[in-house]
Amino acid sequence: MTRRFVLVLPLVAALSVVSAAHLRADSATAPDGKTIFAAKCAACHRADGSGGGPYPPLAANADIGASDTAGLILTVLNGRSGPIQVNGKTYGGAMPAWKDQLSNDEIAAVLTYVRSSWSNHAAAVSADQVAVARNPIASSGGEIYGAKCAACHQANGQGTGAYPPLRGNPHVVGSDPSEMIATIVNGRSGPLAVNGTTYNGRMPTWKGQLSNADIAAVATYVRSAWTNTASGVTEQQVAAAGTPVLSAVGASVYAAKCAACHGASGQGGGRGTFPALAHNTVVNASDAAGMIGVIEHGRSMMPSWKGQLSAADIAAVATFVRSAWGNSAGPVTEQDVGAVK
C-alpha cells in the first residue's frame, strides 16, 4: 500500500504540471476583450465607455445589457448607420462592420468586456453565439415579423395607438416599395399620418441587425399578409436603399454645434451678431447650395464646418434647419453637399 502511494505521487505531480501548462496556454491564446476594446473601440466610445460626439455611450446603455444579445452581436458584426437613441439623446455616428476583422472569439471577448465593465453587469457572450449570428439559419418573413415587428405593429398588423397599422397602409402597399424599404432599413422618427390618424412611435434602424435577405423577406410578407396584396420585395431593392438624411440627426448636430449662436429655436443671437435661421431667405431658398456653402466655408463670424462635420452631418443639419421653426424648404442630400465646392 505504501509503495503504490509513493509511485502515484510523481504521477499526480506530473499531471498537475501538464494541467497548469494547458491553462497557461489557453490564457495566452484567449483574446483579451479589454485590449481589443482599447485598440478598436475606445477612439469613438472612449476608454470609460462614456461615448462622445456622434458616438453613443456604452456604459449604462440598456441595449448593451439586454438579455437578448442577438442585436448587439449583429451590430458589431455588420455595423450600423442612421440615428440611434440612448438615454433620450440621438446619436448619428456610423459603426463599422467588424465581421471581417475580428474572429468569433475576439467579438465574444470584447462584448463580454463591455457588458461587464463600468456600470454594466450583464452576462458574458460566447463565441458560439457570435457564430450563430454570423451564419444565421434563414427565417421566413412571417417568422421574422413575429420576432421583430409584431410587438409594436401587432400580430395581425392592426398597430396600436403609437405604432401605425400595416394592414391597409398606403405606405406599405404602394406600387413602389422604396419608401417602405427605406423605413425598415433606416428607421424613422416623428409623426406619420396613416389613413387620417397620426402616429408618433419610433421605428428602429434594422440595417446591421437584419440581412438584406431578411428585410426583403419580411417586407414581402407584410405587403402580402392580412388584406394586403402588393408585390414582393427583392434583396437588390433592399441593397439600393441608401442611408437617409434624417432631421433627428440634424437636430442633434444643431444642438451641439449651432444653437449657441443661432438660438435653440433659430431666433438668432448676440444682439443681431448671429442671424436668425427661422424664416431666413437663404435657408428657405429652393436651391440649398448657398446655405451649404455657408456651412462648409463659413462667413464673417460663422466658422467653416468642412472637415469638422461629415457630408452626411452637414446634409442632416441643413435638412433639419430647412424644415424647423416654420421653414418649409426641401431636404438636402449628401450628393447636394458634395456638389458644392
FENFEN-V701650 format. One record per run of one state. SS is the DSSP state (a for helix, b for strand, c for the rest). FROM is the first residue (numbers start at 1). TO is the last residue. Records with the same first field share a line. If there is no record, write none. Layout:
BEGIN
SS: FROM-TO + FROM-TO
END
This chain:
BEGIN
c: 1-1 + 30-32 + 41-41 + 46-51 + 53-54 + 56-69 + 79-79 + 81-83 + 87-88 + 92-94 + 96-103 + 116-126 + 135-140 + 149-149 + 154-169 + 174-177 + 187-187 + 189-191 + 195-196 + 200-202 + 204-206 + 208-209 + 211-211 + 225-234 + 240-246 + 258-258 + 263-268 + 270-273 + 275-280 + 285-288 + 298-298 + 300-301 + 303-305 + 307-308 + 310-310 + 322-333 + 340-341
a: 2-29 + 33-40 + 42-45 + 70-78 + 104-115 + 127-134 + 141-148 + 150-153 + 170-173 + 178-186 + 212-224 + 235-239 + 247-257 + 259-262 + 281-284 + 289-297 + 311-321 + 334-339
b: 52-52 + 55-55 + 80-80 + 84-86 + 89-91 + 95-95 + 188-188 + 192-194 + 197-199 + 203-203 + 207-207 + 210-210 + 269-269 + 274-274 + 299-299 + 302-302 + 306-306 + 309-309
END
